[in-house]
């Protein structure tokens, strides 16, 4: 018998489940959660019972027996900055992910569910390449205020998986390449991959960088402060405005690129202008990283769900094509990446990372 693994990958309005038997794909399914249901929950962790019930229903339909799984695996939550690798989910990790100190994301629910299932059935729970990494250049961690340190909170799992896939197809070594990767989904993260390390990236969870489908991106600070003190919103409501209810959904009420594209095709000028503005901001972020990398960029990779959207991709290519060759890898490879990362540990090919020890270290590695 091989290692049978259950993977959980939670997005704002979806839950992706996957099962692998060793390196063999068994099945994958995406559960869509209606926005009118999800919007009833102010905090992501309030969705725990709703999401857990949906997961158990699917597993029952598939005839899966939970005790047969060797491990439960979740895409990482918003934890302290740590190096990439495969980590066992611990109480400390869950505490940090749900503290709000390092941002908030639906994957925090997935981590708790994986941990709880592991506790119930006596199996380990893991995560791979958590979203908050500590490989940033020291200069990149300065914010402009000593009280605030910039951290790398982004879709690290898909970033590395796609970057390594590109390198494999090109016959080059990831540890020798300088790449800019733009993950474009509910949030947009643009990262500098320099010789195997992610050296700079916008905080895609907490209002930094380009605006996206449901993230505000960077905002004019003075105006944001005035809005916070306007007595119109609570602190929790403002946090949700920048993460979950900002960006395209705030402008035109949509978070599906296909639906936005239909609106544009039908002559909706507001949808067209908002999309062009989003593309402009993504291109500007890519250009800024190119300068930070001294122009030494071997390739630019566009990935995640919005990379399927030809209209958006063409807008980006118009602005960034002169910087380096542009490669498009639509979708994500996260379920497989989670499975393979855990299998490397279970098979003794890679050492399991200790979150509690790593979290106690410096928040960045520097140069």
Secondary structure by P-SEA (a helix, b strand, c coil): ccbbbbbbbbcccbbbbbccccccccbbbbbbbbccccccccccccaaaaaaaaaaaaaaaaccccccccccccccccccccccccccccaaaaaaaaccccccccaaaaaaaaaaaaaaaccccccccccccccccccccccccccbbbbbccaaaaaaaaaaaaaaaaccccccbbbbbbbcccbbbbbbbccccccccccccccccccccccccccaaaaaaaaaacccccaaaaaaaaccccccccccccccaaaaaaaaaaccaaaaaaaaaaaaaaaaaaaaaaaaacccccbbbbbccccccaaaaaaaaaccccccbbbbbcccccaaaaaaaaaaaaaccbbbbbaaaaaaccccccc
